[in-house]
Amino acid sequence: MGWQRASGYNWRALVEADISRWKRVIGDGLRSQTDGRQATEMAIAAKVLNHMLKRGRPEYVRIA
């Protein structure tokens, strides 16, 4: 437990879970070709994911 706290492992695991959610829902690549459209695509994707997470974000509880 000490090394996890010292290294920030728990935070890293939570971030990796969020990235995994992003890739499952949105995909791992952009479909648009131009910079403006890519920015719009990212904004829409982020809004959708944030809305989804707000409704059903898991609550993490330490056991033991």
FIDOKOL-859783 format. One record per atom (N, C-alpha, C): residue number from 1; atom name; x, y, z. Coordinates in Angstrom, 1 decimal. Example, Ala and Ser with C-alpha at 12.3 -4.5 7.8 and 13.67 -1.06 7.14 Angstrom:
BEGIN
+-----+----+--------+--------+--------+
:   i : at :      x :      y :      z :
+-----+----+--------+--------+--------+
:   1 :  N :   13.2 :   -5.7 :    7.8 :
:   1 : CA :   12.3 :   -4.5 :    7.8 :
:   1 :  C :   13.2 :   -3.3 :    7.8 :
:   2 :  N :   12.8 :   -2.2 :    7.1 :
:   2 : CA :   13.7 :   -1.1 :    7.1 :
:   2 :  C :   12.9 :    0.0 :    7.9 :
+-----+----+--------+--------+--------+
END
This chain:
BEGIN
+-----+----+--------+--------+--------+
:   i : at :      x :      y :      z :
+-----+----+--------+--------+--------+
:   1 :  N :    0.8 :   -1.2 :    0.0 :
:   1 : CA :    0.0 :    0.0 :    0.0 :
:   1 :  C :    0.9 :    1.3 :    0.0 :
:   2 :  N :    2.0 :    1.2 :    0.7 :
:   2 : CA :    2.9 :    2.4 :    0.8 :
:   2 :  C :    3.4 :    2.8 :   -0.5 :
:   3 :  N :    3.9 :    1.8 :   -1.3 :
:   3 : CA :    4.5 :    2.1 :   -2.6 :
:   3 :  C :    3.4 :    2.6 :   -3.6 :
:   4 :  N :    2.2 :    2.1 :   -3.5 :
:   4 : CA :    1.1 :    2.6 :   -4.3 :
:   4 :  C :    0.9 :    4.1 :   -4.1 :
:   5 :  N :    0.8 :    4.5 :   -2.8 :
:   5 : CA :    0.6 :    5.9 :   -2.4 :
:   5 :  C :    1.8 :    6.7 :   -2.9 :
:   6 :  N :    3.0 :    6.2 :   -2.6 :
:   6 : CA :    4.2 :    7.0 :   -2.9 :
:   6 :  C :    4.4 :    7.2 :   -4.4 :
:   7 :  N :    4.0 :    6.2 :   -5.2 :
:   7 : CA :    4.3 :    6.3 :   -6.7 :
:   7 :  C :    3.1 :    6.9 :   -7.4 :
:   8 :  N :    1.9 :    7.0 :   -6.8 :
:   8 : CA :    0.8 :    7.5 :   -7.5 :
:   8 :  C :    0.1 :    6.5 :   -8.3 :
:   9 :  N :    0.3 :    5.2 :   -8.0 :
:   9 : CA :   -0.2 :    4.1 :   -8.8 :
:   9 :  C :   -1.7 :    4.1 :   -8.8 :
:  10 :  N :   -2.4 :    4.4 :   -7.7 :
:  10 : CA :   -3.9 :    4.4 :   -7.7 :
:  10 :  C :   -4.5 :    5.4 :   -8.7 :
:  11 :  N :   -3.9 :    6.6 :   -8.7 :
:  11 : CA :   -4.4 :    7.7 :   -9.6 :
:  11 :  C :   -4.1 :    7.2 :  -11.0 :
:  12 :  N :   -3.0 :    6.6 :  -11.3 :
:  12 : CA :   -2.7 :    6.2 :  -12.6 :
:  12 :  C :   -3.7 :    5.1 :  -13.1 :
:  13 :  N :   -4.0 :    4.2 :  -12.2 :
:  13 : CA :   -5.0 :    3.2 :  -12.6 :
:  13 :  C :   -6.4 :    3.8 :  -12.9 :
:  14 :  N :   -6.8 :    4.8 :  -12.2 :
:  14 : CA :   -8.1 :    5.5 :  -12.4 :
:  14 :  C :   -8.0 :    6.2 :  -13.8 :
:  15 :  N :   -6.9 :    6.8 :  -14.1 :
:  15 : CA :   -6.8 :    7.5 :  -15.4 :
:  15 :  C :   -6.8 :    6.5 :  -16.5 :
:  16 :  N :   -6.1 :    5.4 :  -16.4 :
:  16 : CA :   -6.1 :    4.4 :  -17.4 :
:  16 :  C :   -7.5 :    3.8 :  -17.6 :
:  17 :  N :   -8.3 :    3.7 :  -16.6 :
:  17 : CA :   -9.7 :    3.2 :  -16.7 :
:  17 :  C :  -10.5 :    4.2 :  -17.5 :
:  18 :  N :  -10.3 :    5.5 :  -17.3 :
:  18 : CA :  -11.0 :    6.6 :  -18.0 :
:  18 :  C :  -10.6 :    6.5 :  -19.5 :
:  19 :  N :   -9.3 :    6.4 :  -19.8 :
:  19 : CA :   -8.8 :    6.3 :  -21.2 :
:  19 :  C :   -9.4 :    5.1 :  -21.9 :
:  20 :  N :   -9.5 :    4.0 :  -21.1 :
:  20 : CA :  -10.1 :    2.8 :  -21.7 :
:  20 :  C :  -11.6 :    3.0 :  -22.0 :
:  21 :  N :  -12.3 :    3.7 :  -21.1 :
:  21 : CA :  -13.7 :    4.0 :  -21.4 :
:  21 :  C :  -13.8 :    4.9 :  -22.6 :
:  22 :  N :  -12.9 :    5.9 :  -22.7 :
:  22 : CA :  -12.9 :    6.8 :  -23.9 :
:  22 :  C :  -12.8 :    6.0 :  -25.2 :
:  23 :  N :  -11.8 :    5.1 :  -25.2 :
:  23 : CA :  -11.6 :    4.3 :  -26.4 :
:  23 :  C :  -12.8 :    3.4 :  -26.8 :
:  24 :  N :  -13.4 :    2.8 :  -25.7 :
:  24 : CA :  -14.5 :    1.9 :  -26.0 :
:  24 :  C :  -15.7 :    2.7 :  -26.5 :
:  25 :  N :  -16.0 :    3.9 :  -26.0 :
:  25 : CA :  -17.2 :    4.6 :  -26.4 :
:  25 :  C :  -16.9 :    5.4 :  -27.6 :
:  26 :  N :  -15.8 :    6.2 :  -27.7 :
:  26 : CA :  -15.6 :    7.1 :  -28.8 :
:  26 :  C :  -14.7 :    6.5 :  -29.9 :
:  27 :  N :  -13.8 :    5.6 :  -29.5 :
:  27 : CA :  -12.9 :    5.0 :  -30.5 :
:  27 :  C :  -11.5 :    5.6 :  -30.3 :
:  28 :  N :  -10.5 :    4.9 :  -30.9 :
:  28 : CA :   -9.1 :    5.3 :  -30.6 :
:  28 :  C :   -8.5 :    6.2 :  -31.7 :
:  29 :  N :   -9.3 :    6.7 :  -32.6 :
:  29 : CA :   -8.8 :    7.6 :  -33.6 :
:  29 :  C :   -9.8 :    8.6 :  -34.1 :
:  30 :  N :   -9.3 :    9.7 :  -34.7 :
:  30 : CA :  -10.2 :   10.7 :  -35.2 :
:  30 :  C :  -10.6 :   10.3 :  -36.6 :
:  31 :  N :  -11.9 :   10.6 :  -37.0 :
:  31 : CA :  -12.3 :   10.3 :  -38.3 :
:  31 :  C :  -12.2 :   11.5 :  -39.2 :
:  32 :  N :  -12.2 :   12.7 :  -38.7 :
:  32 : CA :  -12.1 :   13.9 :  -39.5 :
:  32 :  C :  -10.6 :   14.2 :  -40.0 :
:  33 :  N :  -10.5 :   14.9 :  -41.1 :
:  33 : CA :   -9.2 :   15.1 :  -41.7 :
:  33 :  C :   -8.6 :   16.5 :  -41.4 :
:  34 :  N :   -9.5 :   17.5 :  -41.3 :
:  34 : CA :   -9.0 :   18.9 :  -41.1 :
:  34 :  C :   -8.9 :   19.2 :  -39.6 :
:  35 :  N :   -8.1 :   20.2 :  -39.3 :
:  35 : CA :   -7.9 :   20.5 :  -37.9 :
:  35 :  C :   -9.1 :   21.1 :  -37.2 :
:  36 :  N :   -9.9 :   21.9 :  -37.9 :
:  36 : CA :  -11.1 :   22.4 :  -37.3 :
:  36 :  C :  -12.1 :   21.4 :  -37.0 :
:  37 :  N :  -12.3 :   20.4 :  -37.9 :
:  37 : CA :  -13.3 :   19.4 :  -37.7 :
:  37 :  C :  -12.8 :   18.4 :  -36.7 :
:  38 :  N :  -11.5 :   18.2 :  -36.6 :
:  38 : CA :  -10.9 :   17.3 :  -35.5 :
:  38 :  C :  -11.2 :   18.0 :  -34.1 :
:  39 :  N :  -11.0 :   19.3 :  -34.0 :
:  39 : CA :  -11.3 :   20.0 :  -32.8 :
:  39 :  C :  -12.8 :   19.8 :  -32.4 :
:  40 :  N :  -13.7 :   20.0 :  -33.4 :
:  40 : CA :  -15.1 :   19.8 :  -33.1 :
:  40 :  C :  -15.4 :   18.4 :  -32.7 :
:  41 :  N :  -14.8 :   17.4 :  -33.4 :
:  41 : CA :  -15.0 :   16.0 :  -33.0 :
:  41 :  C :  -14.6 :   15.7 :  -31.6 :
:  42 :  N :  -13.4 :   16.3 :  -31.2 :
:  42 : CA :  -12.9 :   16.1 :  -29.8 :
:  42 :  C :  -13.9 :   16.8 :  -28.8 :
:  43 :  N :  -14.3 :   18.0 :  -29.1 :
:  43 : CA :  -15.2 :   18.7 :  -28.2 :
:  43 :  C :  -16.5 :   17.9 :  -28.0 :
:  44 :  N :  -17.1 :   17.4 :  -29.1 :
:  44 : CA :  -18.3 :   16.6 :  -29.0 :
:  44 :  C :  -18.1 :   15.3 :  -28.2 :
:  45 :  N :  -17.0 :   14.6 :  -28.5 :
:  45 : CA :  -16.7 :   13.4 :  -27.8 :
:  45 :  C :  -16.5 :   13.6 :  -26.3 :
:  46 :  N :  -15.7 :   14.7 :  -26.0 :
:  46 : CA :  -15.5 :   15.0 :  -24.6 :
:  46 :  C :  -16.8 :   15.3 :  -23.8 :
:  47 :  N :  -17.7 :   16.0 :  -24.5 :
:  47 : CA :  -19.0 :   16.4 :  -23.9 :
:  47 :  C :  -19.8 :   15.1 :  -23.7 :
:  48 :  N :  -19.8 :   14.3 :  -24.6 :
:  48 : CA :  -20.6 :   13.0 :  -24.5 :
:  48 :  C :  -20.1 :   12.2 :  -23.4 :
:  49 :  N :  -18.7 :   12.0 :  -23.3 :
:  49 : CA :  -18.1 :   11.2 :  -22.3 :
:  49 :  C :  -18.3 :   11.8 :  -20.9 :
:  50 :  N :  -18.2 :   13.1 :  -20.8 :
:  50 : CA :  -18.4 :   13.7 :  -19.5 :
:  50 :  C :  -19.9 :   13.6 :  -19.0 :
:  51 :  N :  -20.8 :   13.7 :  -20.0 :
:  51 : CA :  -22.2 :   13.5 :  -19.6 :
:  51 :  C :  -22.5 :   12.1 :  -19.2 :
:  52 :  N :  -21.9 :   11.1 :  -19.9 :
:  52 : CA :  -22.1 :    9.7 :  -19.6 :
:  52 :  C :  -21.4 :    9.4 :  -18.2 :
:  53 :  N :  -20.3 :    9.9 :  -17.9 :
:  53 : CA :  -19.6 :    9.7 :  -16.6 :
:  53 :  C :  -20.3 :   10.4 :  -15.5 :
:  54 :  N :  -20.9 :   11.5 :  -15.7 :
:  54 : CA :  -21.6 :   12.2 :  -14.7 :
:  54 :  C :  -22.8 :   11.4 :  -14.2 :
:  55 :  N :  -23.5 :   10.7 :  -15.2 :
:  55 : CA :  -24.6 :    9.9 :  -14.8 :
:  55 :  C :  -24.3 :    8.6 :  -14.2 :
:  56 :  N :  -23.1 :    8.0 :  -14.5 :
:  56 : CA :  -22.8 :    6.7 :  -14.0 :
:  56 :  C :  -21.4 :    6.5 :  -13.6 :
:  57 :  N :  -20.7 :    7.5 :  -13.1 :
:  57 : CA :  -19.3 :    7.3 :  -12.6 :
:  57 :  C :  -19.3 :    6.4 :  -11.4 :
:  58 :  N :  -18.4 :    5.4 :  -11.5 :
:  58 : CA :  -18.3 :    4.4 :  -10.4 :
:  58 :  C :  -17.8 :    5.1 :   -9.1 :
:  59 :  N :  -18.2 :    4.7 :   -8.0 :
:  59 : CA :  -17.7 :    5.2 :   -6.7 :
:  59 :  C :  -16.7 :    4.2 :   -6.2 :
:  60 :  N :  -15.5 :    4.6 :   -6.0 :
:  60 : CA :  -14.4 :    3.7 :   -5.5 :
:  60 :  C :  -14.4 :    3.7 :   -4.0 :
:  61 :  N :  -14.4 :    2.6 :   -3.4 :
:  61 : CA :  -14.3 :    2.4 :   -2.0 :
:  61 :  C :  -13.2 :    1.5 :   -1.6 :
:  62 :  N :  -12.3 :    1.9 :   -0.7 :
:  62 : CA :  -11.2 :    1.0 :   -0.3 :
:  62 :  C :  -11.8 :    0.0 :    0.7 :
:  63 :  N :  -11.4 :   -1.2 :    0.5 :
:  63 : CA :  -11.8 :   -2.3 :    1.4 :
:  63 :  C :  -10.6 :   -2.8 :    2.1 :
:  64 :  N :  -10.7 :   -2.9 :    3.4 :
:  64 : CA :   -9.6 :   -3.4 :    4.3 :
:  64 :  C :   -8.5 :   -2.4 :    4.5 :
+-----+----+--------+--------+--------+
END
